[in-house]
Amino acid sequence: MNEPMRQQTRIPTAGRAAWALLAGLGTLSMSPEGAWAHAIVQRYDLPVPLWYYLAGAGLVVALTFVLLVTLRKEAAPAPP
């Protein structure tokens, strides 16, 4: 049970900089300031009744699943 000691692997400087950049961007993306870009100042009504909108959205989802099932290729059998 004599195992050789493992050397600690160090992350290169470029790798550390990349992780720091990702962490910084992640922190900035959680800022609520960006949400104001999507604010609507006045009320907007749909040009069709709400139930048309919801029924259309439901039909699109259902049609997508039907197409995925019918156009799906069969999986190739596993080699012996």
Backbone as CSV, one residue per row, in Angstrom:
resi,resn,N_x,N_y,N_z,CA_x,CA_y,CA_z,C_x,C_y,C_z
1,MET,0.814,-1.188,0.000,0.000,0.000,0.000,0.858,1.252,0.000
2,ASN,1.975,1.114,-0.599,2.855,2.257,-0.744,2.546,2.943,-2.055
3,GLU,1.770,3.996,-2.005,1.415,4.721,-3.212,2.332,5.919,-3.367
4,PRO,2.757,6.183,-4.580,3.591,7.377,-4.773,2.774,8.638,-4.518
5,MET,3.443,9.623,-3.982,2.747,10.876,-3.691,2.397,11.576,-4.995
6,ARG,1.184,12.047,-5.066,0.749,12.787,-6.251,1.212,14.225,-6.154
7,GLN,1.631,14.729,-7.292,2.000,16.135,-7.326,0.743,16.957,-7.510
8,GLN,0.706,18.071,-6.844,-0.433,18.960,-7.015,-0.332,19.622,-8.374
9,THR,-1.453,19.581,-9.100,-1.459,20.253,-10.389,-1.911,21.689,-10.179
10,ARG,-1.184,22.580,-10.764,-1.512,23.995,-10.640,-2.184,24.455,-11.914
11,ILE,-3.178,25.298,-11.758,-3.863,25.873,-12.906,-2.971,26.957,-13.492
12,PRO,-2.716,26.900,-14.800,-1.882,27.948,-15.414,-2.505,29.334,-15.232
13,THR,-1.684,30.337,-15.356,-2.136,31.710,-15.153,-3.275,32.062,-16.099
14,ALA,-3.200,31.619,-17.361,-4.270,31.915,-18.317,-5.573,31.255,-17.866
15,GLY,-5.494,30.062,-17.306,-6.685,29.373,-16.803,-7.300,30.121,-15.631
16,ARG,-6.454,30.632,-14.759,-6.959,31.399,-13.612,-7.638,32.675,-14.079
17,ALA,-7.053,33.305,-15.089,-7.641,34.540,-15.614,-8.991,34.248,-16.264
18,ALA,-9.092,33.117,-16.952,-10.362,32.752,-17.575,-11.430,32.501,-16.522
19,TRP,-11.053,31.791,-15.451,-12.022,31.530,-14.374,-12.437,32.830,-13.690
20,ALA,-11.493,33.735,-13.501,-11.823,35.017,-12.883,-12.771,35.811,-13.776
21,LEU,-12.528,35.770,-15.087,-13.408,36.464,-16.032,-14.812,35.867,-15.985
22,LEU,-14.910,34.538,-15.992,-16.223,33.881,-15.919,-16.944,34.211,-14.616
23,ALA,-16.210,34.218,-13.518,-16.828,34.546,-12.238,-17.328,35.988,-12.235
24,GLY,-16.536,36.891,-12.806,-16.953,38.290,-12.874,-18.178,38.482,-13.747
25,LEU,-18.197,37.819,-14.912,-19.364,37.919,-15.788,-20.593,37.289,-15.148
26,GLY,-20.395,36.192,-14.436,-21.514,35.556,-13.748,-22.092,36.465,-12.682
27,THR,-21.221,37.137,-11.958,-21.689,38.060,-10.928,-22.445,39.229,-11.548
28,LEU,-21.925,39.763,-12.642,-22.606,40.875,-13.303,-23.946,40.463,-13.894
29,SER,-24.052,39.214,-14.348,-25.305,38.778,-14.957,-26.421,38.645,-13.926
30,MET,-26.071,38.568,-12.650,-27.086,38.468,-11.604,-27.563,39.834,-11.129
31,SER,-27.037,40.876,-11.709,-27.421,42.222,-11.337,-28.829,42.530,-11.847
32,PRO,-29.679,43.136,-11.037,-31.039,43.440,-11.481,-31.118,44.603,-12.474
33,GLU,-29.999,45.279,-12.705,-30.030,46.443,-13.592,-30.412,46.054,-15.019
34,GLY,-30.013,44.869,-15.474,-30.311,44.444,-16.832,-31.789,44.198,-17.062
35,ALA,-32.523,43.936,-16.014,-33.957,43.665,-16.154,-34.715,44.911,-16.602
36,TRP,-34.196,46.071,-16.316,-34.884,47.299,-16.703,-34.904,47.486,-18.214
37,ALA,-34.004,46.810,-18.921,-33.989,46.929,-20.377,-35.233,46.297,-20.997
38,HIS,-35.905,45.423,-20.261,-37.089,44.735,-20.768,-38.388,45.317,-20.224
39,ALA,-38.305,46.431,-19.561,-39.500,47.026,-18.973,-40.395,47.638,-20.052
40,ILE,-41.681,47.475,-19.859,-42.661,48.093,-20.757,-43.334,49.201,-19.965
41,VAL,-43.278,50.398,-20.498,-43.776,51.555,-19.771,-45.297,51.567,-19.736
42,GLN,-45.929,51.253,-20.847,-47.383,51.289,-20.881,-47.936,49.888,-21.092
43,ARG,-49.198,49.725,-20.800,-49.861,48.440,-20.940,-50.011,48.085,-22.417
44,TYR,-49.795,46.807,-22.724,-49.929,46.340,-24.103,-50.938,45.202,-24.117
45,ASP,-51.967,45.318,-24.941,-52.970,44.270,-25.073,-52.710,43.486,-26.345
46,LEU,-52.922,42.166,-26.273,-52.758,41.326,-27.451,-53.835,41.669,-28.471
47,PRO,-53.536,41.553,-29.765,-54.540,41.860,-30.780,-55.582,40.750,-30.929
48,VAL,-55.398,39.630,-30.238,-56.355,38.514,-30.272,-56.732,38.168,-28.839
49,PRO,-57.853,37.480,-28.643,-58.205,37.065,-27.279,-57.114,36.163,-26.675
50,LEU,-57.007,36.186,-25.380,-55.967,35.416,-24.692,-56.089,33.927,-24.985
51,TRP,-57.314,33.422,-25.068,-57.456,31.980,-25.278,-56.968,31.578,-26.668
52,TYR,-57.005,32.462,-27.675,-56.406,32.169,-28.984,-54.892,31.987,-28.831
53,TYR,-54.321,32.892,-28.092,-52.880,32.878,-27.878,-52.463,31.596,-27.157
54,LEU,-53.156,31.249,-26.078,-52.805,30.055,-25.306,-53.077,28.779,-26.093
55,ALA,-54.182,28.729,-26.834,-54.486,27.548,-27.638,-53.437,27.373,-28.747
56,GLY,-53.032,28.457,-29.365,-51.999,28.376,-30.399,-50.670,27.897,-29.845
57,ALA,-50.314,28.393,-28.681,-49.060,27.958,-28.061,-49.117,26.475,-27.714
58,GLY,-50.249,26.021,-27.189,-50.406,24.604,-26.865,-50.356,23.726,-28.094
59,LEU,-50.984,24.177,-29.185,-50.949,23.409,-30.432,-49.534,23.310,-30.999
60,VAL,-48.780,24.371,-30.891,-47.399,24.344,-31.378,-46.579,23.336,-30.583
61,VAL,-46.738,23.314,-29.272,-46.008,22.352,-28.444,-46.424,20.929,-28.791
62,ALA,-47.734,20.680,-28.914,-48.219,19.344,-29.251,-47.720,18.918,-30.636
63,LEU,-47.783,19.807,-31.611,-47.320,19.487,-32.955,-45.829,19.175,-32.970
64,THR,-45.069,19.878,-32.162,-43.635,19.609,-32.073,-43.385,18.187,-31.583
65,PHE,-44.109,17.760,-30.552,-43.925,16.405,-30.051,-44.367,15.376,-31.079
66,VAL,-45.458,15.628,-31.777,-45.923,14.690,-32.812,-44.873,14.561,-33.908
67,LEU,-44.304,15.680,-34.349,-43.278,15.640,-35.387,-42.018,14.930,-34.914
68,LEU,-41.639,15.168,-33.678,-40.446,14.500,-33.144,-40.634,12.996,-33.089
69,VAL,-41.830,12.541,-32.730,-42.084,11.106,-32.635,-42.151,10.477,-34.021
70,THR,-42.808,11.128,-34.959,-42.987,10.530,-36.278,-41.717,10.598,-37.128
71,LEU,-40.907,11.608,-36.958,-39.710,11.753,-37.773,-38.451,11.178,-37.127
72,ARG,-38.599,10.651,-35.940,-37.456,10.109,-35.216,-36.936,8.866,-35.914
73,LYS,-35.641,8.773,-36.078,-35.044,7.589,-36.675,-34.890,6.539,-35.579
74,GLU,-35.055,5.295,-35.974,-34.875,4.215,-35.004,-33.410,4.099,-34.657
75,ALA,-33.161,3.763,-33.417,-31.782,3.604,-32.962,-31.175,2.367,-33.612
76,ALA,-29.916,2.467,-33.975,-29.223,1.331,-34.564,-29.041,0.253,-33.501
77,PRO,-29.180,-1.013,-33.880,-29.001,-2.079,-32.893,-27.556,-2.109,-32.403
78,ALA,-27.398,-2.485,-31.167,-26.075,-2.537,-30.570,-25.260,-3.668,-31.207
79,PRO,-24.000,-3.432,-31.463,-23.165,-4.507,-32.046,-23.004,-5.642,-31.038
80,PRO,-22.894,-6.867,-31.542,-22.759,-8.016,-30.619,-21.445,-8.042,-29.903
